[in-house]
């Protein structure tokens, strides 16, 4: 009986172990290092046809005043898997995305 319980316990551990690997998968996006040495993740995406920038009054959104097709959303101050800030940039250059993401981090986090 003890061997049976031990076998079931070991089988359950391997199933639980498989589930935790999926939770630690890296998020989409690129890890960027800012001028001051901080790391953040920028996920680039394209706007869908007819999609407009989200409400600029939201605390986690930054819209480029000169280019309304560029906006950045701060998804996480600290991503649960990596601990890094995570932003999604739509229609922005990398430099603009980093600049807006840093401003949102400073404002929000």
Beta strands, then each sheet from edge to edge (+ up, - down):
strand 1: 30-33
strand 2: 39-45
strand 3: 61-63
strand 4: 71-76
strand 5: 85-90
sheet 1: 1+ 2- 5- 4+ 3-
end
